[in-house]
Amino acid sequence: MAAISPGKRRRLRDNLEQAVRWRLDPLRLQKKFPFLENYPQMSLDIRQELLPYYHRYVAAVSTPDAAISLELAVFVTSLLRDRRPQRILDLGSGFSSAVFRYYQKKAVPPPEVWSIDDSSAWLEKTRAFLKAQGLPGERLAGWDEFSQQELQPFDFLFHDLGSITVRTQTLARVLSLAAPGGIVILDDMQKVPYGEYARKLLKQEKFHSFSLKFLRDQFHRYAFLAIR
C-alpha cells in the first residue's frame, strides 16, 4: 500500500476538523450569542427588510455570485443589532456597504462606518448606489490611502477586499485593526488555499473563530466569524 504523503495527510486532517466544526459551531455560536436562539424568526424579518436593496443591487450594479450573499447579509445585520458596534470597517465595498449603511441609518446612536476598496471605479459604483438608495455615503476610501493612516481599532470588521490574492496579502493588517472583543467576518472561506491560510492566521493571532458554513449560499460560499 502506498504511503500517504505529509501534504495529503495534512489536508485529510484539515477536512476532518472542518467537518466537525461545521456540525458543532452553530451550537458554539448560540452559546456565545444567546439571541441566536430566536434566529429563525428574526432572520425572516431581516430578510424582508434587506430584500429590496439586494434586488436593486444585483439588478443594477453586480451579480448574485459577486455580491455578498443575502444569507450572510441577514446574519451580519442580526449581529449588528445585538452588539451595537460604534466603529465598523467594511472592506470590499458593494452590497455589504448598503447593509452596514442601512444599519447605520437606523441605529441610535449611529456608528462610524468606513467602506474601503482597492478599486476606485468600484468605490464610485458603491457611492452612487448608496446615494440612490438614500443611505449614508461618507467615509468611502481607497485601501492604499486608508491603510497608511494611524487608525483607532474597530468593533466590527468585514473582510471581502479585492481578489483572493489581495485579501490574503491584507489579512494580517486587517486583523490588527480589530479591537479587543471585536468581531471579524471573513467571507469566501471556501476558497483554496485562502481558507486554510486564514484559519492558521486566526489561530496564530489568538482569535476565537466559528465556521458559518451553515449559512452557505447557492454558490456554496460561506464565511467565518472571529472574535479577538
N, C-alpha and C positions, 0 to 999 in steps of 0.2 A: 504494500500500500504506500502511495507517495506521501511524503511528509507535507504537512500544511506549512506554508511559508509564514514568517512572522507578520508580514503585512496582511495576509488573509486572516490569520488568527486574530489580529487586532480589529479588523473590520467585523468579523463574526461576533467578537465580544462587544463591540460598539453597537451592533444591530440588536443584540440581545438586551443590552442595557436600555436602549431607546424603546424597545417593545415593552419592557417592564414599566418605564416611565410613562408611556402612553396610557397604560392602564391605571397607574397609581396617582399621577399628577392631578387629575380632576379632584380627587379626594383631598390631596395636599393643598390645593388651591382653596378649596372651600373652607378648610381649617384655618388658612391664613386670612381669607376674606369671607367672613360669615355671611355677608349679604348675598353671596352667590347661591345660597340655598334657594332663593327666590328667582334665580336667573331665568328659568324657562319662561315665566310670565313677563318678567322685566325685559327680556330680550325681544319679545314680540312687540312690546310697546315702543322700545327704542328703534326697532327696525322700521316701524311705521313712520317715525319722525325723520329718519335719515333717508328713507327710500326715495323721496322726491329729488333730493340733492344727488343721490347716487345715479338715478336715471338720467338726470340732466348732464352729469359729468361724463358718463360713458357714451352719451349720445353726441355731445358737443366737443369734448376735449380728448378723451382717451378711450381705451377699450377695457372690457372687464378683466382680461388677463394681465393688463399692465397696472390698473388701479389696485389699491389695497382692497381686499375682499370685503363685502358687506358684513360677513360674519365677524371678521376682525374689527371692523369699524364699530359694530354694535358692542362688542366686548370691551373695547377701549373706552367707549362712552360710559359704560356702566362703571368702569374703574375710576374714571374722572369724577363722576358724580359721587362716588363713595369716598375717594381720597381727597378731593378738592385741592389739587396741587396749585401752587401760586406761580411757579415758573415751569413752562413747558417748552421742550425743544423738539421740533418736527423736522426731521432730516430726510429730504427727498420729497419736495413739495408735490401737491396734487390733491387727490381726494382726501388724503389724510389731513391736509391743511384745512379743508372745508369742515371735517369732523372736529378738529380742535377749535376752529374759529366759531363753529356753531355752539360748542360748549362755552367758549369764552363769552359769547354774546349773551348767554342766559345766566351765567354764574354770578353770584354775589358773594364777595367782591370779584370782579373779573380778573382772571390771571394774566400774567405776561406771557405771550406766546411768540416764539420765534419760528419761522419757517425758512429752511435753508436748502439750497440746491447747488449742485456743481454745474448746472446748465442755466445760463442767463435766459435763454429762449424759453425753457420750461418754467422758469420762475415768472416770466411775464405772462405765460398762459395761466398760471395759478393766480396771479394778481388779477387778471381780467375776470376769471371765473368767480373769485371771491367778491369782486365788485358787483358783478351781475346778479349774484345771489343775496346781496345786501349784508355780507359778512365782513367782519373787521379785516383790514388788509395791511396793517402796519407791521414792521419788523420782518420783512422779507429780505433775505440777503444771500450772496454767493458764499460758498463754502470757504474759498481761499481767504476772503476778507474776514469772514466770521471767525474762522479757526485761529487766526493770528491775534485776536483780541484777548485781553485778560478778562476771563469770564467768571461770574459767580456760578455756583453749581445749580443744577436743575432738579426739580422734584419728579418730573415725568419726561421721559425721552422716548422717541420713536425713531428707530434707525432703518431707513429704507432708501439710503442715498445712492444715486447713480447706478453704475454697473456693479456686478458682484465683485469685480476686482477692486473698484473704488471703495466699496463697502468693507471689504477685507482690510484694505490699507488704512482706513479711517477708524476702524472699530476700537482700537486701543484708546485713541483720543476721545472718542465718544463716551466710552465707559468712564474715563477720568472726569467727565463733566457731571456725573451723577452724584447728587447729594447723599449723605448717609440716610439710608431708608428709602432712597429714591427708586422709582420703577423705570426699567428699561424694557421696551418691546423691540425684539429683533425679528423682522419679517423674513420670509423666504428661507427658513432654516432647513428646508428640504433640499436646498442646492448643495451639490458636492463640488469641492471639498469645504465650502464655506461653513456649513452647519457644524462639521467636526471641529474646524478651527475656532468657531465662535464658542462652542461648548468648552473647549480646552481653556480658552482665554477667560471665560466667566469663572471657571473653577480656579484658575491661577490667581485671579483678582478677588477671589473670595466672595463672589456674588452667589446668592441663593437663586437657583433657576428652576423653571417649571415649563414643561412642554405644553403647548396649546394645540397639539395635533388634533384634539377632539373638535377643534373649530375649523379644520381644513376645508377648503372650498372645492368647487367643481374641477379646479385645475390642480388639485392635490397640494396646494400651497398651505403652509402653516408657519406659525411664529413661536417664539419663546418669550416668556416673561422672566425678567431677572430683577432681583432686589439687592441693592448694595447693603 
